[in-house]
Amino acid sequence: MPLTKSTRRTHSEPTIALINIVFLMLIFFMIAGALAPTLDDDISLIDTAELEGRAPPDTTVLRADGALFLRGAEVTAEEAVDASLDGPNGPDMRLVADREVPAKTLMLRVAELRGAGAETVWLVTERGLDQ
């Protein structure tokens, strides 16, 4: 029986196939990004950087010194919760806090409101648009 010498094949890395796939993905995302609609050049967005904000109605305001205010008058946590129960949100409190309020004071006031009967305390914040 004749013995033949087996030829050993070298297996190359499939890097060419990987490069092709990455290249095709790059082209796909470039085309998909170009097809996305852009803002019209004639439109300019509203600038709210200098806008003076005001609290939504029937929300409790926490000032920088830690005092609670409702409809312009200083209130206690119990009075704020009682007023909230009569409002449209029921036991859910809405709280607008000054940005200068320390986190510790904010958490203490939220705990007081929860202890006074508020089931949940929602912190009302400002939403910004980065340009």
C-alpha positions as CSV (number, residue, x, y, z in Angstrom):
1,M,0.0,0.0,0.0
2,P,1.6,3.2,-1.1
3,L,1.9,5.8,1.5
4,T,1.5,9.3,0.3
5,K,2.7,12.2,2.1
6,S,-0.1,14.2,3.4
7,T,0.0,17.8,2.5
8,R,-0.5,20.1,5.4
9,R,-2.6,23.1,4.6
10,T,-2.0,26.3,6.5
11,H,-5.1,27.9,7.8
12,S,-5.0,31.6,7.4
13,E,-6.9,34.0,9.7
14,P,-10.2,35.2,8.2
15,T,-9.2,38.8,8.7
16,I,-10.2,39.8,5.1
17,A,-13.8,38.7,5.8
18,L,-13.8,40.7,9.0
19,I,-12.5,43.8,7.3
20,N,-15.1,43.5,4.6
21,I,-17.9,43.3,7.2
22,V,-16.6,46.3,9.2
23,F,-16.3,48.3,5.9
24,L,-19.9,47.4,4.9
25,M,-21.2,48.4,8.3
26,L,-19.3,51.7,8.1
27,I,-20.9,52.5,4.7
28,F,-24.3,51.5,6.0
29,F,-24.2,53.8,9.0
30,M,-22.8,56.7,6.9
31,I,-25.8,56.4,4.5
32,A,-28.3,55.9,7.3
33,G,-27.0,59.0,9.1
34,A,-27.2,61.1,5.9
35,L,-30.8,60.0,5.4
36,A,-31.9,61.3,8.8
37,P,-33.8,64.6,8.5
38,T,-32.0,67.6,9.8
39,L,-33.4,70.9,11.1
40,D,-34.3,73.4,8.5
41,D,-31.7,76.2,8.3
42,D,-34.4,78.8,8.4
43,I,-35.6,77.7,11.8
44,S,-34.1,79.0,15.0
45,L,-35.0,77.4,18.3
46,I,-36.5,79.4,21.2
47,D,-33.8,80.6,23.7
48,T,-34.9,80.0,27.2
49,A,-31.6,80.7,28.9
50,E,-32.8,84.0,30.3
51,L,-36.4,82.9,31.0
52,E,-37.6,83.5,34.5
53,G,-39.3,80.3,35.7
54,R,-42.2,80.0,38.0
55,A,-43.5,77.0,39.9
56,P,-46.4,75.1,38.5
57,P,-49.7,75.8,40.4
58,D,-50.4,73.8,43.6
59,T,-46.8,72.8,44.1
60,T,-44.7,73.3,47.2
61,V,-41.6,75.4,46.8
62,L,-38.4,74.7,48.8
63,R,-36.3,77.8,49.0
64,A,-32.5,77.9,49.4
65,D,-32.8,78.6,53.2
66,G,-35.0,75.4,53.6
67,A,-38.3,77.1,54.0
68,L,-41.4,75.6,52.4
69,F,-43.8,77.9,50.5
70,L,-47.2,77.3,48.9
71,R,-49.0,79.9,46.8
72,G,-46.5,82.5,48.1
73,A,-47.0,81.9,51.8
74,E,-44.7,80.0,54.1
75,V,-46.2,76.7,55.3
76,T,-45.2,73.7,57.4
77,A,-44.8,70.2,56.0
78,E,-48.2,69.2,57.4
79,E,-49.9,72.2,55.8
80,A,-48.3,71.5,52.5
81,V,-49.4,67.8,52.6
82,D,-53.0,68.8,53.6
83,A,-53.2,71.3,50.7
84,S,-51.8,68.6,48.4
85,L,-54.5,66.2,49.4
86,D,-57.2,68.7,48.3
87,G,-55.5,69.2,45.0
88,P,-55.6,67.2,41.8
89,N,-52.5,65.1,42.6
90,G,-54.0,63.6,45.9
91,P,-51.3,62.1,48.2
92,D,-48.6,62.7,45.6
93,M,-46.6,65.8,46.4
94,R,-45.0,68.0,43.8
95,L,-41.9,69.8,45.2
96,V,-40.0,72.5,43.3
97,A,-36.6,73.0,45.0
98,D,-34.2,75.9,44.5
99,R,-30.9,74.8,42.9
100,E,-29.0,76.2,45.8
101,V,-30.7,73.9,48.4
102,P,-28.1,71.5,49.9
103,A,-28.9,67.9,49.2
104,K,-29.0,67.1,52.9
105,T,-31.7,69.8,53.5
106,L,-33.7,68.5,50.5
107,M,-33.7,65.0,51.8
108,L,-34.7,66.1,55.3
109,R,-37.6,68.1,53.9
110,V,-38.7,65.2,51.7
111,A,-38.6,62.9,54.8
112,E,-40.7,65.5,56.7
113,L,-43.3,65.6,53.9
114,R,-43.4,61.8,53.8
115,G,-43.8,61.7,57.6
116,A,-46.7,64.2,57.3
117,G,-48.6,61.9,55.0
118,A,-47.4,62.3,51.5
119,E,-47.2,58.9,49.7
120,T,-44.8,60.1,47.1
121,V,-42.8,63.3,46.6
122,W,-42.1,64.2,43.0
123,L,-39.2,66.6,42.5
124,V,-40.0,69.1,39.7
125,T,-36.9,70.0,37.7
126,E,-36.0,72.0,34.7
127,R,-35.3,70.2,31.4
128,G,-32.6,71.8,29.2
129,L,-31.6,71.4,25.6
130,D,-27.9,71.2,24.9
131,Q,-26.9,73.1,21.8
